[in-house]
Amino acid sequence: MAKTDAALLLHFYEDMLRIRFFEEKIRDVMLPQKLFRGSSHLSLGQEAVAVGTVHALREDDSVISTHRGHGHAIARGMDMEAMFAEILGRRTGCCRGKGGSMHLSDASRHFIGENPVVGSNAPMACGLALAARLEGSDRLVASFFGEGALNTGAFNEAANMAALWSLPVLFVCENNLYAISVPVEKSSAILELENRACSYGLSGRRRSGMDVMEVYETVRGLAEQMRAHPAPVFVVFDTYRFEGHHTADKQSYRTKEQVLEEFRAHDPIHLLERAMIDDHTVSLDETIAYRDRTRTEVEEAFARALEAPWPDPKEALEGVYAPGPEAAAASKGVV
Amino acid sequence: MAEPRMRDITMAQAIRTALREEMKRDEKVILFGEDVAQYGGVYGATTGLQKEFGADRVRDTPISEMAIAGMAVGAALAGWRPVAEIMYCDFLAHAADAIVNNAAKWRYMSGGQFKVPLVVRSPAGGGAGYAAQHSQNLEAWFCHIPGLKVVMPGVPRDARGLLKAAIRDDNPVVFLEHKAHYTYKGLVPAEEEVLPLGVAEIKRQGTDVTLVAWSKTLTFALEAVEVLAEKGISVELLDPRTLQPLDVDTLCNSVAKTGHLAIAHEAVTFAGFGAEIVAQVTEHAWDSLKRPPLRIGAPFVPLPYSQPMESFVIPQVADIVQGIEGLLDGTRTGAR
């Protein structure tokens, strides 16, 4: 575990706990009680990548995410009540009940949103980064995707474009070893995933995604470099997806033992706790207090969200189009 | 009021004029696409714009339609007004994910937090011998997607005025130009003119039949109207100009006046946009119709290369004339 100041570690710890408890609420309460529709994709086990990456960015940097994006949203500071309400389909949801678990977004936090079409957010990240370049801003764009997205045309077109035009896109590959059920060794012709960056002349890194400080320090360094010299960077964080692809996944493609013994042995939250206790940053009792406090925070957000009103069904008809200039157009045909 | 001063220019010049005027007016308007900068676009619609506005705002991209369209969505979300060119509308198939899944949906899925002000310009249509993969008319695909607007201008004045409106619109607009139509000339006001999306124009007044046509087929329809006039048939020619939003009121009012409806378009008839126009009129103006409506479009085949076959498949002036004669005298054989 890399060294850093205690306050930052505790901040990361709290956010990782928020993600953990938020998603455990989905798994343990919302799923059995059928409180959400469609599917929900949990990032349990991947908390360190979300927290370490997002906290290494500036508030005005844009983040665009995947279907497995609750963690990115929470790390971005999104309101958990609005997130729960969205997943519950309530009017007070961050997207007014139009998006659900796979489409959380918060414009005020430059959380452009989750994009569950695999690979599809990489070209969008290029556009967001192009905007920053044209504005003369040193804002960055972080584009999260799983290792499965590396094989899409969209990712490869975007990587080339970003490198060609020196667009400050931080391509963050969360290598959780499985694209739904297909293990990375059966989907990628080379397992040195960081070398995929070579084809586009962008620099590639590969780090552990289980150590939040390693993630943070890596991204902080890259972000600093990108602000000084705009260019895309490609970073692979090796991580584990503790749960299935989505909440209904029976995980026939891997064994329980593998998940329990191999994956959960590297729990990023346990790793951080152990490191902080060893460093005397916190005591064991204090970690328990942190857990209790964060769990209560999540409980309360969930309880409030459950009280939220349902949308009027007719709200489904609103918000397809932004008001356009023709709304004001006179019928004479010329505006 | 004095008549506007008019200039006779081509479709390509009209499009270029709109782009230039909007780029001058709003520095957030940027252009990119394959061969649009140095080369000026394969059909010359963007000639000289990089020289005028610089390499930051007018950019050549690699052959990467997914990235071009996706990048346009991202730039639009960040407050810019990208106009992306996809060299042939057939290649919109590559770009469809960004247009259909992202551009059209982002505002809605976010509960109205974002807007996506982008324009995708793309040449459509046949008649120039490019065969099946470079000649399609795919407007019906995009009209079917809530969140998109779809424009297909038929004359230079509309191309210029509607493209300006499309660029100013805060929604994603698919702007389909006809590739065999870029050299078609027409009068355009010398002064600035912005035409609203969603407003049809009656191009010719008439009393016997409402003929709806757009894009290059409009020019065939204009000729057909003359031929039919000589035969004593008075055609009201309506160009919807924007297919999404569709000006249903003007359409139904015209049919109420004429009692007959014919639609001519270059796209395949089956599940083409003409079917939507028929549905709108039969639902909203059924009592106005004296006979079943008629669609004049392409048969259900990819576009062939050889000239006689291509002309056979694409509806021509004579097809429109015969179709309308058959509709009015009751000898019609229905859509081919």
Interface residues (C-beta under 8 A of the other chain):
Chain A: S62 I64 G93 C94 C95 R96 G97 K98 G99 H103 S105 D106 A107 I112 G113 N115 V117 S120 N121 A122 P123 M124 A125 C126 G127 L128 A129 L130 A131 A132 L134 V141 G153 A154 E157 A158 N160 M161 L164 W165 E318 G319 V320 Y321 A322 P323 G324 P325 E326 A329 S331 G333 V334 V335
Chain B: I30 D56 R57 R59 T61 P62 S64 E65 M66 A67 I68 A69 G70 M71 A72 V73 G74 A75 A76 L77 A78 G79 W80 P82 H94 D97 A98 N101 N102 W106 R107 Y108 M109 S110 G111 G112 Q113 F114 K115 V116 P117 P146 G147 K149 G161 A165 R168 D169 D170 N171 E193 V194 L195 P196 L197 G198 V199 E201
